[in-house]
């Protein structure tokens, strides 16, 4: 038994026959010391403490991170889980923390998070999750492309494959720099907090993971959808010069490249986020 009075995670996995399903991208954490570190890494990053915040968690599995969040004082945890076996396992945690945990069955890509969370009573919402590998990037894009900005959450503390984490924070002229880098850095400030070795999971994946903390920026221009359109065209043919790749937008790119002070022979990976913002503004005009 741990300090929360609940059994070891390996016992929970065995009792509920939670053999990880590859189709669901499942790799379960079983070390409460590690999940405690993840929970504490989100403490105060956005100026908000766990005890004052509502936590939205995706894919809680057998509950390692859920338990750590509650043990570290989270005001309330709202979790969405697509696997009904895991929802059964979460009932023990609900019993140990009455009124502190709500678990919903559903696809995190499709749910309306604000409907699930309900009345926040004015409290900030932090998203903290060990994201399933197969939907991690798609979920991040969903949360970064909301029409209403600033968003409904105050921060994101997320587990990704290290390769994805590096793409989010990548700088121009690097191999990892691309569309996700531009989107993430346009909308937020991100940093990798620490790595998580494969041996921390059951079953162990073939890659190292990392925890990324993401804080939304204030609303900026250009419009996000225009920026996405320009960035997609540029990186869709990333080996070509912009004077060629941007023809996919349906206009002669030379006038707006000139208006944005971008050299037409540059390639997408050479432009900074600020360069892309100027280019998108010029294209829109």
KEFIMAR-290049 format. One line per 3 residues: number of its first residue (from 1); their letters; for each residue x, y, z of N, C-alpha, C, O. Coordinates in steps of 0.02 Angstrom, whole numbers, plus 50000, padded with zeros to 5 digits. Example, Ala and Ser with C-alpha at 12.3 -4.5 7.8 and 13.67 -1.06 7.14 Angstrom:
2
1> AS> 50660:49716:50390:50615:49775:50390:50660:49835:50390:50712:49834:50423; 50642:49888:50354:50684:49947:50357:50645:50002:50394:50670:50057:50402 .
//
This chain:
285
1> XXX> 50041:49940:50000:50000:50000:50000:50044:50063:50000:50097:50065:50031; 50020:50114:49965:50054:50179:49965:50020:50225:50015:49973:50206:50049; 50046:50287:50019:50019:50334:50069:49946:50351:50056:49911:50375:50102 .
4> XXX> 49922:50340:49995:49851:50353:49982:49807:50292:49999:49746:50293:49989; 49839:50239:50024:49802:50180:50045:49782:50134:49988:49746:50085:49999; 49805:50149:49928:49787:50109:49870:49844:50061:49853:49901:50073:49871 .
7> XXX> 49829:50007:49818:49879:49956:49803:49929:49978:49750:49917:50027:49715; 49986:49943:49744:50035:49958:49691:50003:49954:49622:49957:49915:49610; 50029:49994:49577:50001:49997:49509:50006:49930:49473:49962:49912:49435 .
10> XXX> 50059:49893:49485:50066:49827:49452:50010:49780:49474:49987:49739:49435; 49990:49785:49538:49934:49744:49561:49870:49764:49527:49829:49721:49509; 49860:49829:49519:49799:49854:49486:49797:49829:49413:49746:49806:49389 .
13> XXX> 49854:49834:49379:49858:49811:49309:49841:49737:49304:49807:49715:49258; 49867:49698:49352:49855:49625:49351:49782:49610:49367:49751:49568:49333; 49754:49642:49418:49686:49627:49440:49635:49642:49386:49586:49605:49378 .
16> XXX> 49645:49698:49350:49596:49719:49299:49617:49696:49229:49587:49716:49179; 49668:49653:49226:49692:49625:49163:49703:49680:49111:49678:49677:49055; 49742:49730:49131:49754:49787:49089:49816:49776:49044:49865:49813:49048 .
19> XXX> 49813:49724:49003:49865:49716:48953:49860:49774:48905:49808:49786:48874; 49916:49811:48897:49915:49871:48856:49898:49855:48784:49924:49808:48755; 49854:49895:48755:49833:49885:48686:49871:49932:48640:49868:49993:48647 .
22> XXX> 49907:49903:48593:49945:49943:48546:49899:49988:48505:49918:50044:48486; 49839:49964:48490:49792:50003:48450:49771:50067:48484:49749:50115:48452; 49777:50069:48551:49759:50128:48590:49821:50169:48610:49816:50218:48646 .
25> XXX> 49879:50148:48586:49941:50183:48603:49958:50181:48677:49988:50227:48703; 49939:50126:48711:49946:50123:48784:50016:50100:48805:50042:50049:48782; 50046:50139:48849:50106:50120:48886:50096:50147:48956:50097:50208:48966 .
28> XXX> 50086:50103:49005:50066:50125:49072:50126:50142:49116:50176:50107:49116; 50120:50197:49152:50169:50215:49203:50151:50178:49267:50092:50171:49284; 50202:50154:49303:50189:50117:49365:50228:50144:49424:50224:50116:49479 .
31> XXX> 50265:50197:49415:50308:50225:49468:50277:50290:49494:50277:50341:49459; 50250:50287:49555:50219:50347:49583:50269:50401:49600:50251:50460:49604; 50332:50383:49610:50383:50435:49620:50392:50476:49557:50398:50537:49559 .
34> XXX> 50391:50442:49499:50397:50477:49436:50335:50519:49421:50341:50578:49402; 50276:50490:49431:50216:50529:49417:50208:50588:49466:50179:50639:49449; 50234:50579:49526:50236:50635:49573:50280:50691:49547:50263:50750:49554 .
37> XXX> 50336:50673:49517:50380:50723:49487:50345:50760:49430:50353:50820:49422; 50307:50722:49390:50269:50754:49335:50218:50803:49363:50212:50859:49339; 50182:50782:49415:50132:50826:49445:50165:50889:49473:50140:50944:49462 .
40> XXX> 50220:50881:49508:50254:50939:49537:50284:50985:49485:50293:51045:49497; 50301:50957:49426:50330:50999:49373:50280:51049:49346:50298:51099:49315; 50215:51036:49357:50162:51081:49334:50144:51133:49387:50105:51178:49374 .
43> XXX> 50172:51126:49446:50156:51170:49502:50182:51240:49489:50243:51251:49484; 50137:51288:49484:50157:51358:49480:50185:51380:49413:50203:51439:49406; 50189:51336:49363:50218:51356:49299:50179:51412:49266:50207:51454:49231 .
46> XXX> 50114:51412:49277:50070:51464:49249:50047:51513:49303:50000:51551:49292; 50081:51512:49360:50062:51554:49415:50006:51525:49457:49980:51559:49502; 49987:51463:49444:49931:51432:49478:49954:51368:49513:49992:51328:49483 .
49> XXX> 49933:51357:49573:49952:51297:49610:49905:51240:49594:49849:51251:49571; 49927:51178:49607:49884:51120:49597:49823:51123:49642:49768:51107:49621; 49833:51144:49704:49777:51143:49752:49721:51192:49734:49665:51184:49756 .
52> XXX> 49738:51242:49693:49687:51290:49671:49661:51274:49601:49618:51311:49576; 49685:51220:49570:49670:51208:49499:49629:51145:49488:49630:51098:49528; 49592:51147:49433:49559:51087:49408:49605:51057:49355:49629:51092:49311 .
55> XXX> 49617:50993:49359:49662:50959:49313:49621:50918:49263:49577:50879:49282; 49637:50927:49199:49607:50887:49147:49659:50837:49124:49713:50856:49102; 49643:50772:49130:49690:50719:49113:49661:50676:49057:49603:50658:49058 .
58> XXX> 49703:50659:49009:49684:50615:48954:49719:50548:48962:49779:50545:48974; 49680:50494:48956:49709:50427:48958:49740:50409:49025:49800:50394:49028; 49702:50411:49079:49730:50398:49146:49753:50326:49156:49791:50312:49202 .
61> XXX> 49729:50280:49114:49750:50210:49121:49734:50183:49190:49680:50194:49216; 49781:50147:49221:49769:50120:49288:49773:50172:49344:49756:50157:49401; 49795:50233:49327:49789:50287:49376:49853:50312:49408:49849:50344:49460 .
64> XXX> 49911:50298:49380:49973:50319:49412:49978:50395:49417:49994:50422:49470; 49965:50430:49362:49968:50503:49364:49909:50532:49401:49916:50582:49437; 49850:50502:49394:49791:50525:49430:49804:50526:49504:49790:50575:49539 .
67> XXX> 49830:50471:49530:49845:50466:49601:49897:50517:49623:49890:50548:49676; 49948:50527:49582:50000:50575:49599:49972:50646:49601:49990:50685:49645; 49927:50663:49555:49897:50729:49555:49856:50740:49618:49860:50794:49649 .
70> XXX> 49818:50690:49638:49777:50697:49698:49820:50696:49761:49806:50733:49808; 49872:50655:49762:49917:50653:49820:49954:50719:49828:49974:50738:49884; 49964:50755:49772:49998:50819:49775:49950:50878:49781:49969:50936:49772 .
73> XXX> 49887:50862:49797:49841:50914:49818:49796:50945:49766:49765:50996:49778; 49791:50914:49706:49748:50943:49654:49677:50953:49681:49649:50909:49715; 49648:51010:49666:49580:51024:49690:49530:50974:49663:49488:50948:49700 .
76> XXX> 49535:50960:49598:49491:50911:49566:49523:50887:49502:49558:50925:49468; 49513:50823:49486:49539:50795:49423:49480:50772:49382:49436:50736:49406; 49479:50792:49319:49429:50769:49270:49468:50730:49217:49512:50758:49183 .
79> XXX> 49451:50667:49209:49489:50624:49163:49443:50596:49109:49384:50581:49122; 49470:50588:49049:49433:50555:48995:49474:50495:48973:49534:50500:48961; 49440:50437:48966:49473:50374:48952:49431:50335:48901:49371:50328:48909 .
82> XXX> 49464:50310:48849:49429:50274:48797:49422:50200:48813:49381:50166:48783; 49462:50175:48860:49464:50103:48876:49421:50089:48938:49439:50110:48993; 49364:50054:48930:49320:50042:48988:49353:50002:49043:49333:50009:49101 .
85> XXX> 49403:49961:49028:49438:49923:49081:49472:49971:49130:49472:49960:49190; 49500:50024:49103:49535:50073:49145:49487:50113:49188:49503:50133:49244; 49427:50124:49161:49377:50161:49200:49358:50121:49262:49348:50150:49315 .
88> XXX> 49354:50056:49256:49340:50014:49315:49395:50021:49366:49382:50026:49426; 49457:50022:49344:49514:50029:49390:49514:50097:49425:49536:50103:49482; 49488:50148:49391:49487:50215:49420:49436:50221:49478:49441:50268:49518 .
91> XXX> 49389:50175:49481:49338:50180:49534:49368:50174:49604:49342:50204:49651; 49423:50136:49611:49456:50132:49676:49484:50199:49697:49482:50217:49755; 49510:50237:49649:49538:50303:49664:49481:50351:49682:49488:50392:49728 .
94> XXX> 49425:50346:49647:49368:50388:49664:49345:50376:49735:49326:50422:49771; 49346:50312:49756:49325:50296:49824:49374:50324:49876:49353:50343:49931; 49438:50325:49859:49489:50351:49905:49489:50427:49909:49512:50456:49958 .
97> XXX> 49463:50459:49857:49462:50533:49854:49391:50556:49836:49379:50578:49780; 49344:50550:49883:49274:50567:49868:49266:50638:49842:49291:50686:49871; 49230:50643:49786:49215:50709:49758:49274:50742:49722:49267:50799:49699 .
100> XXX> 49330:50708:49718:49390:50739:49689:49405:50716:49618:49446:50747:49583; 49373:50662:49596:49389:50633:49531:49327:50616:49492:49283:50580:49515; 49324:50643:49431:49271:50625:49384:49303:50592:49323:49351:50619:49295 .
103> XXX> 49278:50534:49304:49306:50497:49247:49252:50486:49196:49198:50461:49212; 49266:50504:49133:49218:50497:49079:49247:50451:49025:49306:50454:49010; 49203:50410:48997:49225:50368:48941:49214:50407:48877:49160:50433:48864 .
106> XXX> 49267:50411:48836:49260:50447:48773:49326:50454:48737:49379:50439:48765; 49323:50478:48676:49381:50490:48634:49402:50563:48645:49364:50609:48631; 49463:50573:48671:49486:50640:48688:49489:50687:48628:49484:50748:48636 .
109> XXX> 49496:50658:48568:49498:50700:48508:49429:50728:48491:49424:50778:48455; 49377:50696:48516:49309:50715:48497:49270:50751:48552:49222:50786:48537; 49289:50743:48615:49250:50770:48669:49256:50847:48672:49305:50876:48648 .
112> XXX> 49205:50877:48702:49208:50948:48719:49231:50952:48792:49193:50939:48838; 49294:50971:48802:49323:50969:48868:49286:51014:48918:49276:50995:48976; 49265:51072:48895:49231:51118:48941:49164:51090:48966:49144:51103:49022 .
115> XXX> 49130:51051:48922:49068:51019:48944:49082:50967:48998:49044:50961:49046; 49137:50929:48990:49154:50878:49040:49174:50910:49106:49154:50886:49159; 49213:50963:49102:49238:50994:49163:49182:51030:49201:49180:51030:49262 .
118> XXX> 49136:51060:49164:49080:51094:49196:49101:51159:49229:49148:51192:49207; 49066:51177:49283:49079:51240:49318:49147:51237:49352:49159:51195:49395; 49190:51283:49333:49257:51285:49364:49260:51327:49427:49311:51329:49462 .
121> XXX> 49205:51362:49442:49203:51406:49500:49260:51457:49498:49285:51479:49550; 49278:51477:49437:49330:51527:49429:49401:51500:49437:49449:51539:49436; 49408:51435:49445:49475:51406:49454:49509:51395:49386:49475:51381:49337 .
124> XXX> 49576:51400:49384:49611:51385:49322:49609:51311:49307:49601:51269:49352; 49615:51294:49244:49617:51224:49222:49686:51209:49192:49708:51244:49146; 49719:51159:49219:49783:51136:49192:49770:51070:49156:49734:51027:49182 .
127> XXX> 49799:51061:49096:49798:50996:49063:49863:50961:49080:49917:50986:49064; 49859:50904:49113:49917:50865:49132:49904:50793:49112:49855:50763:49135; 49946:50765:49069:49929:50699:49043:49990:50662:49015:50035:50692:48986 .
130> XXX> 49989:50597:49025:50033:50551:48989:49996:50531:48926:49958:50483:48926; 50006:50568:48873:49966:50559:48813:49981:50494:48777:50040:50476:48771; 49930:50459:48754:49943:50400:48712:49984:50421:48651:49969:50472:48620 .
133> XXX> 50034:50382:48634:50079:50401:48579:50043:50412:48513:50062:50455:48474; 49990:50373:48502:49958:50375:48436:49914:50437:48425:49894:50450:48368; 49899:50475:48477:49857:50534:48469:49888:50596:48501:49856:50649:48502 .
136> XXX> 49948:50591:48527:49978:50647:48564:49984:50710:48523:49963:50764:48545; 50012:50705:48463:50021:50764:48421:49954:50793:48400:49945:50854:48399; 49906:50749:48382:49840:50773:48361:49805:50810:48417:49771:50860:48405 .
139> XXX> 49812:50786:48479:49781:50821:48535:49813:50889:48546:49778:50938:48560; 49879:50892:48541:49913:50957:48549:49889:51006:48497:49876:51064:48513; 49884:50984:48434:49860:51028:48381:49789:51051:48396:49771:51109:48385 .
142> XXX> 49747:51005:48421:49678:51024:48439:49678:51080:48491:49640:51128:48484; 49720:51074:48541:49721:51124:48595:49755:51189:48575:49744:51241:48607; 49798:51187:48524:49832:51248:48502:49796:51285:48446:49815:51340:48428 .
145> XXX> 49744:51254:48418:49709:51286:48362:49637:51305:48380:49594:51309:48336; 49625:51317:48443:49559:51339:48464:49544:51408:48435:49589:51450:48431; 49483:51419:48414:49464:51484:48386:49465:51538:48440:49486:51595:48427 .
148> XXX> 49442:51521:48500:49443:51569:48555:49511:51568:48589:49532:51516:48615; 49544:51624:48590:49611:51628:48620:49616:51694:48659:49600:51746:48630; 49635:51694:48720:49667:51642:48758:49620:51582:48769:49559:51590:48770 .
151> XXX> 49650:51522:48778:49608:51462:48783:49579:51452:48853:49591:51492:48898; 49541:51398:48860:49508:51382:48923:49555:51352:48974:49535:51343:49032; 49616:51335:48955:49665:51307:49002:49721:51357:49014:49734:51401:48973 .
154> XXX> 49754:51350:49072:49808:51397:49088:49877:51369:49071:49924:51407:49063; 49883:51303:49066:49947:51273:49048:49937:51201:49026:49885:51170:49039; 49987:51175:48991:49988:51105:48969:50053:51074:48996:50107:51101:48986 .
157> XXX> 50047:51017:49030:50106:50979:49050:50095:50909:49024:50054:50871:49050; 50132:50891:48971:50115:50833:48931:50175:50787:48919:50232:50810:48912; 50161:50723:48916:50211:50673:48898:50207:50659:48823:50153:50643:48797 .
160> XXX> 50264:50664:48790:50269:50648:48719:50329:50602:48708:50373:50596:48751; 50331:50571:48650:50394:50542:48628:50444:50600:48623:50426:50656:48604; 50506:50587:48641:50555:50641:48642:50562:50675:48574:50573:50735:48570 .
163> XXX> 50554:50636:48521:50558:50664:48453:50506:50718:48443:50520:50770:48413; 50445:50706:48469:50391:50756:48463:50407:50817:48505:50398:50874:48483; 50431:50806:48567:50449:50862:48610:50502:50906:48577:50498:50967:48581 .
166> XXX> 50550:50876:48544:50603:50914:48511:50576:50953:48451:50600:51007:48436; 50525:50925:48418:50494:50961:48362:50457:51024:48387:50458:51075:48353; 50427:51019:48445:50389:51076:48472:50435:51135:48486:50416:51192:48473 .
169> XXX> 50494:51122:48513:50539:51176:48533:50594:51190:48483:50638:51232:48496; 50594:51156:48425:50649:51160:48377:50659:51231:48351:50612:51270:48346; 50721:51247:48334:50739:51312:48307:50750:51306:48231:50762:51252:48206 .
172> XXX> 50745:51363:48196:50756:51362:48123:50823:51330:48104:50871:51333:48143; 50825:51302:48045:50884:51269:48016:50902:51204:48051:50956:51176:48039; 50858:51179:48094:50870:51114:48124:50825:51062:48091:50773:51079:48062 .
175> XXX> 50845:50999:48095:50808:50945:48062:50738:50938:48091:50691:50920:48055; 50730:50952:48156:50665:50943:48189:50617:51000:48176:50557:50994:48190; 50641:51055:48150:50600:51116:48140:50549:51105:48085:50566:51082:48030 .
178> XXX> 50486:51121:48100:50434:51111:48050:50368:51142:48071:50367:51189:48111; 50314:51117:48044:50247:51145:48056:50229:51146:48129:50202:51196:48154; 50244:51092:48165:50227:51089:48236:50267:51141:48276:50242:51170:48324 .
181> XXX> 50329:51152:48256:50370:51203:48289:50339:51272:48282:50333:51310:48331; 50318:51289:48220:50289:51355:48207:50224:51364:48246:50214:51415:48279; 50180:51314:48242:50116:51320:48277:50126:51326:48352:50097:51369:48384 .
184> XXX> 50168:51281:48380:50179:51282:48452:50209:51347:48476:50188:51374:48527; 50258:51374:48440:50292:51434:48462:50253:51498:48447:50264:51549:48479; 50208:51495:48398:50164:51552:48384:50113:51560:48440:50099:51616:48461 .
187> XXX> 50087:51505:48464:50033:51507:48513:50056:51502:48585:50018:51517:48631; 50118:51480:48597:50137:51464:48666:50213:51468:48676:50252:51469:48628; 50232:51468:48739:50302:51460:48759:50309:51389:48785:50271:51368:48829 .
190> XXX> 50357:51351:48758:50364:51281:48777:50436:51265:48796:50483:51295:48770; 50443:51218:48842:50510:51193:48859:50505:51121:48883:50455:51100:48913; 50557:51083:48869:50561:51014:48893:50585:51016:48965:50637:51044:48980 .
193> XXX> 50546:50985:49009:50562:50985:49080:50612:50931:49098:50662:50944:49132; 50599:50869:49076:50646:50814:49088:50626:50755:49044:50571:50750:49019; 50674:50709:49036:50662:50648:48997:50634:50593:49042:50644:50593:49102 .
196> XXX> 50598:50547:49010:50571:50488:49045:50595:50426:49008:50577:50417:48950; 50634:50384:49041:50662:50325:49006:50608:50273:48991:50556:50271:49023; 50622:50232:48941:50574:50181:48920:50557:50132:48976:50501:50107:48980 .
199> XXX> 50606:50119:49020:50595:50069:49074:50542:50092:49125:50521:50052:49166; 50521:50156:49121:50471:50180:49168:50401:50156:49150:50354:50164:49189; 50394:50126:49091:50328:50106:49065:50320:50030:49065:50368:49992:49063 .
202> XXX> 50256:50011:49067:50237:49941:49056:50184:49940:49000:50130:49967:49009; 50199:49909:48942:50265:49883:48921:50311:49941:48904:50289:49997:48891; 50376:49927:48902:50425:49978:48886:50422:49994:48811:50428:49948:48771 .
205> XXX> 50414:50058:48792:50416:50075:48721:50488:50072:48696:50534:50062:48734; 50495:50081:48632:50562:50078:48602:50595:50147:48599:50650:50155:48571; 50562:50197:48628:50588:50266:48625:50589:50298:48694:50553:50277:48739 .
208> XXX> 50630:50349:48701:50630:50391:48761:50573:50441:48756:50556:50463:48701; 50543:50457:48812:50490:50507:48814:50515:50570:48849:50570:50571:48876; 50473:50621:48849:50492:50682:48886:50429:50718:48909:50375:50709:48880 .
211> XXX> 50438:50758:48961:50384:50800:48985:50394:50871:48958:50447:50900:48966; 50342:50897:48926:50345:50964:48897:50295:51009:48933:50236:50990:48940; 50317:51067:48955:50272:51116:48985:50259:51171:48935:50306:51198:48905 .
214> XXX> 50196:51188:48925:50175:51236:48874:50129:51288:48905:50077:51271:48935; 50147:51352:48898:50107:51407:48926:50081:51449:48868:50121:51474:48828; 50015:51457:48862:49987:51496:48806:50010:51569:48808:50017:51599:48861 .
217> XXX> 50022:51596:48748:50038:51667:48741:49973:51706:48733:49920:51678:48719; 49979:51772:48741:49922:51815:48727:49904:51810:48653:49944:51786:48612; 49844:51832:48636:49821:51829:48567:49868:51870:48522:49889:51925:48540 .
220> XXX> 49884:51842:48464:49931:51874:48418:49903:51875:48348:49854:51841:48332; 49935:51914:48305:49919:51914:48234:49978:51883:48198:50034:51886:48223; 49968:51854:48140:49907:51852:48099:49856:51802:48127:49867:51771:48178 .
223> XXX> 49800:51797:48090:49752:51746:48110:49785:51677:48104:49821:51663:48056; 49772:51636:48154:49805:51571:48157:49791:51528:48096:49836:51493:48072; 49730:51530:48069:49714:51488:48011:49753:51510:47949:49772:51469:47908 .
226> XXX> 49764:51576:47942:49804:51601:47886:49876:51578:47893:49908:51556:47845; 49902:51584:47954:49971:51562:47967:49978:51488:47951:50026:51468:47918; 49931:51447:47974:49934:51375:47960:49936:51361:47885:49973:51318:47862 .
229> XXX> 49895:51398:47848:49891:51387:47775:49958:51401:47742:49981:51363:47700; 49990:51457:47762:50055:51476:47733:50109:51426:47753:50150:51405:47712; 50109:51407:47817:50160:51361:47842:50153:51293:47809:50202:51261:47792 .
232> XXX> 50091:51270:47801:50079:51205:47768:50108:51206:47697:50142:51158:47677; 50094:51259:47660:50119:51262:47591:50195:51263:47590:50226:51231:47547; 50225:51300:47636:50298:51306:47636:50332:51240:47654:50381:51221:47622 .
235> XXX> 50306:51206:47704:50339:51144:47727:50317:51083:47688:50349:51031:47692; 50262:51088:47651:50240:51031:47611:50291:51014:47557:50295:50957:47533; 50330:51064:47537:50385:51054:47490:50447:51088:47520:50475:51135:47491 .
238> XXX> 50468:51063:47578:50518:51098:47617:50586:51103:47583:50626:51146:47601; 50600:51059:47535:50665:51062:47500:50666:51115:47445:50719:51132:47419; 50608:51141:47428:50604:51190:47374:50608:51261:47402:50593:51273:47460 .
241> XXX> 50629:51307:47360:50631:51377:47380:50560:51403:47388:50513:51378:47357; 50552:51454:47430:50485:51480:47444:50451:51508:47382:50390:51504:47375; 50490:51535:47336:50460:51563:47275:50425:51508:47235:50382:51523:47193 .
244> XXX> 50444:51445:47247:50412:51389:47214:50359:51356:47258:50302:51345:47236; 50376:51340:47320:50330:51303:47364:50266:51343:47378:50212:51314:47385; 50272:51410:47383:50214:51451:47400:50166:51461:47341:50112:51490:47350 .
247> XXX> 50184:51438:47282:50138:51442:47226:50076:51399:47239:50023:51410:47209; 50082:51351:47286:50025:51309:47304:49968:51349:47335:49912:51325:47338; 49983:51410:47357:49931:51453:47386:49887:51485:47332:49836:51516:47348 .
250> XXX> 49906:51478:47268:49864:51502:47214:49878:51573:47193:49842:51600:47150; 49928:51605:47222:49946:51673:47202:50021:51675:47187:50059:51632:47210; 50041:51724:47148:50113:51734:47137:50143:51754:47205:50124:51805:47233 .
253> XXX> 50190:51715:47231:50216:51729:47298:50266:51787:47301:50279:51812:47355; 50293:51808:47245:50346:51858:47247:50324:51924:47278:50362:51953:47318; 50263:51951:47263:50244:52014:47294:50239:52010:47370:50262:52056:47404 .
256> XXX> 50210:51956:47397:50205:51956:47471:50268:51932:47505:50279:51947:47563; 50311:51896:47469:50378:51883:47496:50417:51948:47502:50450:51960:47552; 50411:51990:47451:50445:52055:47453:50416:52099:47508:50453:52132:47545 .
259> XXX> 50349:52100:47515:50317:52141:47566:50337:52119:47637:50339:52160:47683; 50352:52055:47644:50372:52029:47710:50447:52030:47720:50472:52007:47771; 50483:52056:47671:50557:52060:47674:50588:51990:47680:50637:51980:47716 .
262> XXX> 50559:51942:47644:50585:51873:47643:50619:51861:47575:50589:51875:47523; 50679:51835:47576:50715:51820:47514:50681:51760:47480:50674:51708:47511; 50660:51767:47418:50622:51715:47383:50659:51648:47377:50627:51596:47371 .
265> XXX> 50725:51649:47379:50763:51587:47372:50772:51550:47439:50803:51497:47441; 50745:51578:47493:50748:51544:47558:50703:51482:47556:50657:51477:47516; 50718:51435:47599:50676:51376:47610:50639:51383:47676:50659:51422:47719 .
268> XXX> 50586:51345:47684:50543:51351:47743:50582:51345:47809:50569:51383:47855; 50628:51298:47812:50664:51285:47875:50710:51343:47896:50735:51343:47952; 50720:51392:47851:50764:51448:47867:50726:51506:47900:50757:51551:47928 .
271> XXX> 50660:51505:47897:50620:51561:47923:50604:51551:47997:50590:51496:48019; 50607:51605:48034:50587:51604:48104:50511:51609:48109:50477:51620:48060; 50485:51600:48169:50413:51608:48180:50392:51679:48162:50340:51689:48132 .
274> XXX> 50433:51727:48181:50418:51797:48165:50416:51809:48090:50374:51846:48065; 50463:51777:48053:50462:51782:47980:50397:51755:47951:50367:51786:47908; 50375:51697:47976:50313:51668:47952:50253:51712:47968:50206:51717:47928 .
277> XXX> 50254:51744:48025:50199:51790:48043:50196:51848:47994:50142:51867:47972; 50253:51878:47978:50254:51933:47929:50230:51909:47861:50192:51943:47827; 50252:51849:47843:50233:51822:47778:50158:51809:47774:50126:51823:47723 .
280> XXX> 50130:51782:47828:50058:51769:47829:50017:51833:47826:49965:51836:47793; 50041:51885:47860:50006:51950:47858:50008:51979:47787:49958:52005:47762; 50067:51974:47755:50074:51999:47687:50030:51960:47639:50000:51990:47594 .
283> XXX> 50027:51894:47647:49985:51852:47604:49912:51870:47612:49875:51875:47563; 49890:51880:47674:49820:51895:47687:49800:51962:47656:49745:51969:47629; 49845:52011:47658:49830:52076:47628:49827:52072:47552:49815:52122:47518 .
//
